[in-house]
């Protein structure tokens, strides 16, 4: 349980970093960041594997680059669902998803 809470707080902090880096990403408060981090985790656990499986041929043809598009779509879906979290467009979501993936690689992979 402690590991889950630490990962949730780190994910919320990473979303704040995204809002600081990208002018098209906005958060209304830390509560919105926590909710967005929780929703993003649920979407990545349940919806993303189905979408990734359906898009597997396209991902193979593009040598894995289409997975970046899938990540951007998942981040856009979170923006659509969470009221205090907003991403202005697809390209903002695309580059924000790349930065979020790098931040996850740096900070969350060491916690496993």
C-alpha positions as CSV (number, residue, x, y, z in Angstrom):
1,X,0.0,0.0,0.0
2,X,2.9,2.3,0.8
3,X,4.5,1.7,-2.6
4,X,1.2,2.5,-4.3
5,X,0.8,5.8,-2.5
6,X,4.4,6.8,-3.2
7,X,4.0,6.0,-6.9
8,X,0.7,7.9,-7.0
9,X,2.4,11.0,-5.4
10,X,5.3,10.7,-7.8
11,X,3.0,10.4,-10.8
12,X,1.0,13.5,-9.6
13,X,4.3,15.4,-9.2
14,X,5.3,14.4,-12.8
15,X,2.0,15.7,-14.1
16,X,2.8,19.0,-12.4
17,X,6.2,19.0,-14.1
18,X,4.3,18.5,-17.4
19,X,2.1,21.5,-16.6
20,X,5.2,23.5,-15.9
21,X,7.0,22.5,-19.1
22,X,4.2,22.6,-21.6
23,X,2.0,25.7,-21.8
24,X,-0.8,23.6,-23.3
25,X,-1.1,21.4,-20.2
26,X,-2.9,22.8,-17.2
27,X,-3.8,21.6,-13.8
28,X,-6.3,23.3,-11.4
29,X,-4.6,21.9,-8.2
30,X,-2.9,19.1,-6.5
31,X,-6.2,17.2,-6.1
32,X,-6.7,17.3,-9.8
33,X,-3.1,16.0,-10.3
34,X,-3.8,13.1,-7.9
35,X,-7.0,12.2,-9.6
36,X,-5.4,12.5,-13.0
37,X,-2.5,10.2,-11.9
38,X,-5.0,7.6,-10.6
39,X,-7.1,7.7,-13.7
40,X,-3.9,7.5,-15.9
41,X,-2.8,4.4,-14.0
42,X,-6.2,2.8,-14.4
43,X,-6.4,3.6,-18.1
44,X,-2.8,2.3,-18.6
45,X,-3.8,-0.9,-16.8
46,X,-7.1,-1.7,-18.5
47,X,-7.6,0.2,-21.7
48,X,-4.1,0.6,-23.1
49,X,-3.3,-3.1,-23.4
50,X,-6.5,-3.6,-25.5
51,X,-5.6,-0.6,-27.8
52,X,-2.0,-1.8,-28.1
53,X,-3.1,-5.3,-29.1
54,X,-5.5,-3.9,-31.7
55,X,-2.8,-1.6,-33.1
56,X,-0.1,-4.2,-33.0
57,X,0.2,-4.5,-36.8
58,X,0.5,-0.7,-37.2
59,X,3.1,-0.7,-34.3
60,X,5.1,-3.4,-36.1
61,X,5.0,-1.5,-39.4
62,X,6.2,1.7,-37.8
63,X,8.9,-0.1,-35.8
64,X,7.2,0.8,-32.5
65,X,6.8,4.5,-33.0
66,X,3.0,4.1,-33.0
67,X,3.2,3.3,-29.3
68,X,4.0,7.0,-28.8
69,X,0.7,7.9,-30.5
70,X,-1.1,5.4,-28.2
71,X,0.5,7.0,-25.2
72,X,-0.6,10.4,-26.4
73,X,-4.2,9.1,-26.9
74,X,-4.2,7.7,-23.4
75,X,-3.1,11.1,-21.9
76,X,-5.7,12.9,-24.0
77,X,-8.3,10.5,-22.7
78,X,-7.3,11.4,-19.1
79,X,-7.6,15.0,-20.0
80,X,-11.1,14.3,-21.3
81,X,-12.2,12.4,-18.2
82,X,-10.6,14.5,-15.3
83,X,-12.2,17.9,-14.9
84,X,-9.2,19.9,-13.5
85,X,-6.6,18.5,-16.0
86,X,-6.6,19.9,-19.6
87,X,-4.3,19.3,-22.6
88,X,-4.9,21.7,-25.5
89,X,-4.2,19.5,-28.5
90,X,-2.8,16.2,-29.9
91,X,0.8,17.4,-30.4
92,X,0.9,18.8,-26.9
93,X,-0.3,15.4,-25.7
94,X,2.2,13.6,-27.9
95,X,5.3,15.5,-26.6
96,X,3.9,15.5,-23.1
97,X,3.6,11.7,-23.3
98,X,7.2,11.4,-24.4
99,X,8.4,13.5,-21.5
100,X,6.1,11.6,-19.1
101,X,7.5,8.3,-20.3
102,X,11.1,9.6,-19.7
103,X,10.2,10.8,-16.2
104,X,8.6,7.5,-15.4
105,X,11.7,5.8,-16.7
106,X,13.9,7.9,-14.5
107,X,11.8,7.9,-11.3
108,X,9.4,5.0,-11.1
109,X,11.4,2.1,-12.5
110,X,13.8,2.3,-9.6
111,X,11.0,1.7,-7.1
112,X,10.1,-1.8,-8.4
